[in-house]
Amino acid sequence: MYPESEYLLAVGKAYYAFAYYERIIAYAIDYLGKLKDSNSCFLDGEPKPRLEGDKIAKRLRADVEALLSGPLRDRALEVHGKYDHLRKRRNYLLHAHPLTDDKGNQRLGHREELHWTLDKLSTFTAQVEAASRVADAVSHDFKTLLKSPPPTAP
């Protein structure tokens, strides 16, 4: 009835890795918001934001396009593109249903991602972990901008 423990662990690790990644993205949005309004708080503001993946992706892109320029903007748009791609893949896992594969193993499947094999789960998790490291570095750059003194008038 249930998949083997190794498969269940891989599913849990994929979910957790993405949850961690999405929180990095939310913090990045929070830092960007503070660039335009130091009292802005995306994560803990009132009313509480609904942290749905598509809304997070749209907000990140809008803030990056409105507030950044140059190489940091380019890197941030790459972070957005990767997040948008991985959140769609995560949704295929989130909305998957149990099925039996050709070898009789219980697996998760979705019409877009027919079989979430152990290899596919491991690959997805590795992609999310790599994207998290990049997003964390870019988010750190956003935070650094907050600490920079404002430019002085000539």
TORPA-4810 file (N, C-alpha, C, O; in nm, 3 decimals):
<nodes>
NODE_1_0.081_-0.119_0.000_0.000_0.000_0.000_0.085_0.126_0.000_0.053_0.221_-0.071_M
NODE_2_0.193_0.129_0.077_0.280_0.246_0.081_0.408_0.217_0.006_0.451_0.102_-0.005_Y
NODE_3_0.471_0.323_-0.048_0.601_0.304_-0.111_0.705_0.268_-0.005_0.680_0.280_0.115_P
NODE_4_0.820_0.224_-0.051_0.928_0.192_0.041_0.977_0.319_0.111_0.958_0.431_0.063_E
NODE_5_1.039_0.300_0.225_1.082_0.412_0.309_1.173_0.509_0.236_1.163_0.630_0.255_S
NODE_6_1.261_0.458_0.152_1.354_0.544_0.077_1.277_0.641_-0.013_1.316_0.757_-0.027_E
NODE_7_1.169_0.595_-0.074_1.087_0.680_-0.161_1.015_0.787_-0.077_1.013_0.904_-0.114_Y
NODE_8_0.957_0.744_0.034_0.887_0.840_0.120_0.983_0.947_0.172_0.946_1.064_0.180_L
NODE_9_1.104_0.907_0.207_1.204_1.002_0.252_1.238_1.101_0.140_1.253_1.221_0.165_L
NODE_10_1.250_1.052_0.017_1.281_1.140_-0.096_1.167_1.240_-0.122_1.194_1.355_-0.155_A
NODE_11_1.042_1.196_-0.107_0.928_1.287_-0.122_0.935_1.395_-0.014_0.920_1.513_-0.044_V
NODE_12_0.956_1.355_0.109_0.965_1.451_0.219_1.079_1.549_0.201_1.065_1.668_0.227_G
NODE_13_1.193_1.498_0.156_1.309_1.586_0.135_1.280_1.686_0.023_1.319_1.803_0.034_K
NODE_14_1.213_1.644_-0.082_1.178_1.735_-0.192_1.085_1.845_-0.143_1.105_1.963_-0.174_A
NODE_15_0.983_1.807_-0.066_0.891_1.908_-0.011_0.964_2.006_0.081_0.945_2.127_0.070_Y
NODE_16_1.045_1.953_0.170_1.115_2.039_0.265_1.212_2.133_0.194_1.218_2.252_0.225_Y
NODE_17_1.287_2.079_0.097_1.383_2.162_0.024_1.311_2.278_-0.044_1.361_2.391_-0.045_A
NODE_18_1.194_2.250_-0.102_1.122_2.357_-0.169_1.067_2.458_-0.069_1.070_2.578_-0.095_F
NODE_19_1.017_2.412_0.043_0.964_2.503_0.146_1.075_2.597_0.193_1.052_2.717_0.211_A
NODE_20_1.194_2.544_0.212_1.309_2.625_0.253_1.343_2.727_0.145_1.367_2.844_0.174_Y
NODE_21_1.346_2.683_0.021_1.375_2.768_-0.095_1.272_2.881_-0.105_1.308_2.997_-0.126_Y
NODE_22_1.146_2.847_-0.090_1.042_2.948_-0.102_1.053_3.053_0.008_1.020_3.170_-0.015_E
NODE_23_1.098_3.013_0.123_1.116_3.110_0.232_1.229_3.206_0.199_1.220_3.325_0.232_R
NODE_24_1.335_3.158_0.136_1.444_3.247_0.092_1.388_3.350_-0.006_1.421_3.469_0.002_I
NODE_25_1.304_3.305_-0.098_1.244_3.396_-0.196_1.157_3.500_-0.124_1.161_3.618_-0.158_I
NODE_26_1.080_3.457_-0.025_0.994_3.549_0.050_1.079_3.654_0.123_1.043_3.771_0.126_A
NODE_27_1.191_3.612_0.181_1.280_3.709_0.247_1.340_3.806_0.145_1.355_3.924_0.174_Y
NODE_28_1.373_3.757_0.027_1.424_3.845_-0.078_1.322_3.953_-0.112_1.358_4.070_-0.127_A
NODE_29_1.196_3.914_-0.123_1.089_4.010_-0.151_1.078_4.110_-0.035_1.059_4.230_-0.057_I
NODE_30_1.090_4.061_0.085_1.085_4.149_0.203_1.196_4.254_0.197_1.171_4.372_0.221_D
NODE_31_1.318_4.211_0.166_1.431_4.305_0.156_1.407_4.407_0.045_1.433_4.526_0.063_Y
NODE_32_1.357_4.361_-0.069_1.329_4.453_-0.180_1.224_4.557_-0.139_1.238_4.675_-0.170_L
NODE_33_1.121_4.511_-0.070_1.016_4.603_-0.026_1.070_4.712_0.064_1.025_4.826_0.058_G
NODE_34_1.167_4.677_0.147_1.226_4.775_0.238_1.311_4.878_0.163_1.338_4.986_0.216_K
NODE_35_1.353_4.847_0.040_1.427_4.946_-0.039_1.337_5.064_-0.077_1.385_5.177_-0.087_L
NODE_36_1.209_5.037_-0.098_1.119_5.147_-0.135_1.048_5.206_-0.014_1.007_5.322_-0.017_K
NODE_37_1.033_5.127_0.093_0.967_5.175_0.215_1.027_5.099_0.332_1.004_4.979_0.347_D
NODE_38_1.103_5.169_0.415_1.174_5.101_0.524_1.079_5.034_0.623_1.122_4.947_0.699_S
NODE_39_0.953_5.073_0.624_0.855_5.010_0.713_0.783_4.891_0.649_0.703_4.824_0.714_N
NODE_40_0.813_4.867_0.522_0.748_4.757_0.450_0.787_4.623_0.512_0.901_4.604_0.553_S
NODE_41_0.691_4.532_0.518_0.720_4.399_0.572_0.632_4.297_0.501_0.516_4.278_0.537_C
NODE_42_0.687_4.232_0.400_0.613_4.135_0.321_0.574_4.013_0.404_0.463_3.961_0.390_F
NODE_43_0.664_3.968_0.489_0.641_3.844_0.562_0.546_3.859_0.680_0.466_3.770_0.707_L
NODE_44_0.555_3.969_0.751_0.477_3.984_0.873_0.385_4.105_0.872_0.337_4.148_0.976_D
NODE_45_0.361_4.159_0.754_0.276_4.277_0.744_0.131_4.245_0.772_0.091_4.129_0.780_G
NODE_46_0.054_4.349_0.785_-0.091_4.336_0.803_-0.158_4.393_0.680_-0.122_4.503_0.640_E
NODE_47_-0.251_4.329_0.619_-0.294_4.193_0.652_-0.187_4.092_0.611_-0.104_4.120_0.524_P
NODE_48_-0.191_3.976_0.673_-0.093_3.872_0.642_-0.102_3.836_0.494_-0.211_3.813_0.442_K
NODE_49_0.013_3.830_0.425_0.009_3.796_0.283_-0.022_3.647_0.264_0.017_3.563_0.345_P
NODE_50_-0.092_3.616_0.156_-0.113_3.476_0.119_0.008_3.436_0.036_0.027_3.485_-0.075_R
NODE_51_0.086_3.348_0.090_0.211_3.311_0.025_0.189_3.196_-0.075_0.238_3.085_-0.055_L
NODE_52_0.115_3.225_-0.180_0.094_3.128_-0.287_0.203_3.148_-0.391_0.245_3.260_-0.418_E
NODE_53_0.250_3.037_-0.447_0.365_3.041_-0.537_0.353_3.138_-0.652_0.449_3.209_-0.682_G
NODE_54_0.237_3.142_-0.719_0.226_3.232_-0.833_0.229_3.378_-0.789_0.284_3.463_-0.859_D
NODE_55_0.171_3.407_-0.674_0.173_3.545_-0.623_0.315_3.584_-0.581_0.357_3.698_-0.602_K
NODE_56_0.386_3.492_-0.523_0.525_3.518_-0.484_0.608_3.547_-0.609_0.686_3.642_-0.611_I
NODE_57_0.591_3.464_-0.713_0.667_3.484_-0.837_0.637_3.619_-0.900_0.728_3.690_-0.942_A
NODE_58_0.509_3.656_-0.906_0.471_3.785_-0.965_0.525_3.902_-0.884_0.573_4.000_-0.940_K
NODE_59_0.519_3.891_-0.753_0.568_3.999_-0.667_0.719_4.014_-0.681_0.770_4.126_-0.689_R
NODE_60_0.791_3.903_-0.683_0.937_3.909_-0.698_0.972_3.978_-0.829_1.055_4.069_-0.831_L
NODE_61_0.911_3.935_-0.937_0.943_3.995_-1.068_0.910_4.145_-1.070_0.991_4.225_-1.115_R
NODE_62_0.793_4.182_-1.020_0.753_4.322_-1.019_0.851_4.408_-0.939_0.890_4.516_-0.983_A
NODE_63_0.890_4.360_-0.821_0.982_4.437_-0.737_1.120_4.447_-0.800_1.182_4.553_-0.797_D
NODE_64_1.167_4.339_-0.857_1.299_4.342_-0.922_1.298_4.441_-1.037_1.389_4.522_-1.050_V
NODE_65_1.194_4.435_-1.121_1.188_4.525_-1.236_1.174_4.671_-1.194_1.227_4.759_-1.261_E
NODE_66_1.104_4.696_-1.084_1.082_4.834_-1.040_1.200_4.892_-0.963_1.221_5.014_-0.965_A
NODE_67_1.277_4.808_-0.894_1.374_4.862_-0.799_1.521_4.840_-0.833_1.607_4.908_-0.777_L
NODE_68_1.550_4.749_-0.922_1.691_4.714_-0.946_1.734_4.748_-1.088_1.652_4.763_-1.178_L
NODE_69_1.865_4.758_-1.105_1.923_4.778_-1.238_2.057_4.705_-1.242_2.108_4.659_-1.140_S
NODE_70_2.111_4.697_-1.361_2.244_4.641_-1.380_2.253_4.491_-1.354_2.154_4.419_-1.365_G
NODE_71_2.373_4.447_-1.318_2.397_4.304_-1.300_2.311_4.240_-1.189_2.270_4.125_-1.202_P
NODE_72_2.286_4.314_-1.082_2.205_4.259_-0.974_2.062_4.233_-1.024_2.001_4.132_-0.989_L
NODE_73_2.011_4.323_-1.105_1.877_4.304_-1.164_1.877_4.177_-1.250_1.784_4.096_-1.242_R
NODE_74_1.980_4.161_-1.332_1.989_4.044_-1.419_1.992_3.915_-1.337_1.923_3.818_-1.369_D
NODE_75_2.073_3.915_-1.231_2.081_3.795_-1.145_1.947_3.769_-1.077_1.904_3.655_-1.066_R
NODE_76_1.882_3.876_-1.031_1.753_3.861_-0.963_1.647_3.809_-1.058_1.562_3.729_-1.018_A
NODE_77_1.650_3.852_-1.184_1.553_3.800_-1.282_1.580_3.652_-1.312_1.487_3.577_-1.339_L
NODE_78_1.707_3.612_-1.308_1.739_3.470_-1.324_1.683_3.390_-1.205_1.631_3.280_-1.223_E
NODE_79_1.696_3.446_-1.085_1.639_3.380_-0.966_1.488_3.366_-0.983_1.431_3.261_-0.954_V
NODE_80_1.425_3.472_-1.030_1.280_3.466_-1.053_1.245_3.356_-1.153_1.155_3.276_-1.128_H
NODE_81_1.315_3.351_-1.265_1.286_3.250_-1.368_1.301_3.109_-1.315_1.219_3.022_-1.345_G
NODE_82_1.405_3.086_-1.238_1.429_2.952_-1.182_1.320_2.919_-1.080_1.269_2.807_-1.078_K
NODE_83_1.286_3.015_-0.995_1.180_2.992_-0.897_1.048_2.959_-0.968_0.979_2.864_-0.930_Y
NODE_84_1.014_3.036_-1.069_0.888_3.014_-1.139_0.885_2.874_-1.201_0.782_2.806_-1.196_D
NODE_85_0.996_2.831_-1.259_1.003_2.696_-1.317_0.991_2.588_-1.209_0.913_2.493_-1.223_H
NODE_86_1.067_2.602_-1.102_1.067_2.499_-0.998_0.936_2.494_-0.921_0.894_2.387_-0.876_L
NODE_87_0.869_2.608_-0.904_0.741_2.606_-0.833_0.636_2.530_-0.915_0.550_2.463_-0.858_R
NODE_88_0.643_2.540_-1.046_0.550_2.463_-1.130_0.577_2.313_-1.117_0.483_2.234_-1.108_K
NODE_89_0.704_2.275_-1.115_0.738_2.133_-1.096_0.695_2.087_-0.957_0.643_1.976_-0.942_R
NODE_90_0.715_2.172_-0.855_0.670_2.137_-0.721_0.520_2.114_-0.719_0.472_2.024_-0.651_R
NODE_91_0.445_2.194_-0.794_0.300_2.176_-0.799_0.263_2.040_-0.857_0.163_1.980_-0.816_N
NODE_92_0.342_1.992_-0.953_0.315_1.858_-1.007_0.332_1.752_-0.899_0.261_1.652_-0.898_Y
NODE_93_0.426_1.774_-0.811_0.445_1.681_-0.699_0.335_1.700_-0.595_0.280_1.603_-0.543_L
NODE_94_0.304_1.825_-0.565_0.203_1.857_-0.466_0.066_1.800_-0.504_-0.009_1.753_-0.418_L
NODE_95_0.033_1.804_-0.632_-0.098_1.759_-0.679_-0.094_1.618_-0.741_-0.186_1.578_-0.811_H
NODE_96_0.014_1.546_-0.714_0.027_1.410_-0.766_-0.067_1.316_-0.690_-0.116_1.347_-0.582_A
NODE_97_-0.089_1.201_-0.750_-0.174_1.099_-0.687_-0.100_0.966_-0.689_-0.013_0.943_-0.773_H
NODE_98_-0.135_0.878_-0.596_-0.068_0.747_-0.591_-0.100_0.665_-0.716_-0.211_0.669_-0.769_P
NODE_99_-0.001_0.592_-0.761_-0.020_0.498_-0.872_0.079_0.384_-0.857_0.172_0.391_-0.776_L
NODE_100_0.060_0.282_-0.933_0.150_0.167_-0.933_0.227_0.169_-1.064_0.168_0.173_-1.171_T
NODE_101_0.361_0.167_-1.055_0.441_0.170_-1.177_0.449_0.030_-1.240_0.391_-0.066_-1.188_D
NODE_102_0.521_0.021_-1.351_0.529_-0.105_-1.426_0.593_-0.219_-1.346_0.574_-0.336_-1.378_D
NODE_103_0.669_-0.185_-1.242_0.736_-0.286_-1.161_0.658_-0.318_-1.034_0.703_-0.397_-0.951_K
NODE_104_0.539_-0.258_-1.020_0.456_-0.284_-0.903_0.485_-0.195_-0.784_0.430_-0.216_-0.676_G
NODE_105_0.572_-0.095_-0.802_0.606_-0.002_-0.694_0.500_0.108_-0.684_0.447_0.155_-0.785_N
NODE_106_0.470_0.146_-0.562_0.381_0.260_-0.541_0.460_0.388_-0.562_0.568_0.406_-0.505_Q
NODE_107_0.406_0.476_-0.644_0.472_0.602_-0.676_0.367_0.712_-0.681_0.247_0.685_-0.673_R
NODE_108_0.413_0.834_-0.694_0.325_0.947_-0.717_0.332_0.982_-0.864_0.436_0.971_-0.928_L
NODE_109_0.219_1.025_-0.917_0.215_1.063_-1.058_0.121_1.180_-1.078_0.035_1.209_-0.996_G
NODE_110_0.142_1.246_-1.190_0.062_1.363_-1.229_0.056_1.363_-1.381_0.147_1.312_-1.446_H
NODE_111_-0.049_1.419_-1.436_-0.061_1.416_-1.582_0.057_1.483_-1.652_0.089_1.447_-1.765_R
NODE_112_0.122_1.580_-1.586_0.237_1.648_-1.646_0.369_1.578_-1.612_0.466_1.590_-1.686_E
NODE_113_0.371_1.507_-1.505_0.493_1.440_-1.457_0.447_1.300_-1.419_0.429_1.269_-1.301_E
NODE_114_0.428_1.214_-1.520_0.356_1.090_-1.501_0.406_1.008_-1.382_0.325_0.964_-1.300_L
NODE_115_0.534_0.987_-1.372_0.587_0.909_-1.261_0.698_0.988_-1.191_0.800_1.022_-1.252_H
NODE_116_0.677_1.016_-1.064_0.784_1.073_-0.983_0.868_0.957_-0.933_0.843_0.903_-0.825_W
NODE_117_0.967_0.919_-1.013_1.057_0.811_-0.972_1.151_0.863_-0.863_1.159_0.984_-0.838_T
NODE_118_1.220_0.772_-0.802_1.319_0.811_-0.700_1.426_0.901_-0.763_1.468_0.999_-0.702_L
NODE_119_1.469_0.867_-0.885_1.569_0.950_-0.953_1.516_1.091_-0.982_1.589_1.188_-0.964_D
NODE_120_1.391_1.102_-1.026_1.333_1.233_-1.054_1.321_1.316_-0.926_1.345_1.436_-0.927_K
NODE_121_1.283_1.251_-0.817_1.275_1.322_-0.689_1.412_1.373_-0.646_1.425_1.487_-0.601_L
NODE_122_1.513_1.289_-0.659_1.649_1.328_-0.621_1.700_1.442_-0.708_1.763_1.536_-0.658_S
NODE_123_1.673_1.436_-0.837_1.715_1.541_-0.929_1.643_1.672_-0.896_1.706_1.778_-0.891_T
NODE_124_1.514_1.665_-0.872_1.437_1.785_-0.836_1.492_1.847_-0.708_1.511_1.969_-0.701_F
NODE_125_1.517_1.765_-0.608_1.569_1.816_-0.481_1.705_1.883_-0.502_1.731_1.989_-0.446_T
NODE_126_1.791_1.822_-0.581_1.923_1.880_-0.608_1.909_2.014_-0.682_1.983_2.108_-0.654_A
NODE_127_1.815_2.023_-0.775_1.791_2.149_-0.847_1.742_2.258_-0.751_1.785_2.373_-0.759_Q
NODE_128_1.653_2.220_-0.661_1.601_2.316_-0.563_1.712_2.362_-0.469_1.723_2.480_-0.438_V
NODE_129_1.794_2.269_-0.424_1.904_2.305_-0.333_2.003_2.399_-0.401_2.050_2.494_-0.339_E
NODE_130_2.034_2.373_-0.529_2.125_2.462_-0.603_2.062_2.600_-0.622_2.129_2.701_-0.605_A
NODE_131_1.934_2.603_-0.656_1.864_2.731_-0.674_1.856_2.807_-0.542_1.862_2.929_-0.541_A
NODE_132_1.843_2.735_-0.431_1.839_2.799_-0.299_1.969_2.872_-0.269_1.968_2.983_-0.216_S
NODE_133_2.081_2.810_-0.304_2.211_2.874_-0.279_2.225_3.003_-0.359_2.273_3.104_-0.307_R
NODE_134_2.183_3.001_-0.484_2.189_3.121_-0.568_2.094_3.227_-0.514_2.132_3.344_-0.500_V
NODE_135_1.971_3.188_-0.485_1.872_3.283_-0.433_1.917_3.343_-0.301_1.895_3.461_-0.275_A
NODE_136_1.979_3.263_-0.217_2.027_3.313_-0.088_2.136_3.418_-0.108_2.138_3.520_-0.038_D
NODE_137_2.226_3.395_-0.203_2.332_3.492_-0.231_2.273_3.624_-0.284_2.315_3.732_-0.243_A
NODE_138_2.176_3.614_-0.373_2.112_3.734_-0.427_2.033_3.806_-0.318_2.038_3.929_-0.308_V
NODE_139_1.963_3.730_-0.237_1.888_3.789_-0.125_1.983_3.862_-0.030_1.951_3.970_0.021_S
NODE_140_2.099_3.804_-0.006_2.199_3.869_0.078_2.242_4.002_0.015_2.262_4.101_0.086_H
NODE_141_2.256_4.005_-0.117_2.290_4.130_-0.185_2.180_4.234_-0.166_2.210_4.353_-0.151_D
NODE_142_2.054_4.191_-0.167_1.944_4.285_-0.141_1.957_4.342_0.000_1.941_4.462_0.022_F
NODE_143_1.985_4.255_0.095_1.998_4.298_0.235_2.114_4.397_0.249_2.105_4.493_0.325_K
NODE_144_2.222_4.372_0.176_2.337_4.461_0.180_2.300_4.600_0.129_2.348_4.701_0.181_T
NODE_145_2.213_4.606_0.026_2.168_4.736_-0.025_2.098_4.818_0.084_2.108_4.940_0.087_L
NODE_146_2.028_4.748_0.173_1.958_4.818_0.281_2.056_4.885_0.378_2.024_4.986_0.439_L
NODE_147_2.174_4.827_0.390_2.273_4.879_0.484_2.361_4.986_0.421_2.435_5.055_0.491_K
NODE_148_2.354_5.000_0.289_2.436_5.098_0.219_2.387_5.238_0.250_2.266_5.261_0.254_S
NODE_149_2.478_5.331_0.271_2.433_5.469_0.295_2.373_5.524_0.166_2.415_5.489_0.057_P
NODE_150_2.273_5.611_0.180_2.214_5.670_0.059_2.316_5.756_-0.013_2.404_5.813_0.050_P
NODE_151_2.305_5.765_-0.146_2.402_5.847_-0.219_2.388_5.994_-0.179_2.279_6.044_-0.154_P
NODE_152_2.501_6.060_-0.176_2.500_6.202_-0.139_2.481_6.287_-0.265_2.529_6.253_-0.373_T
NODE_153_2.412_6.397_-0.247_2.387_6.488_-0.360_2.517_6.561_-0.395_2.595_6.595_-0.305_A
NODE_154_2.540_6.586_-0.522_2.664_6.658_-0.561_2.662_6.802_-0.517_2.758_6.875_-0.542_P
</nodes>
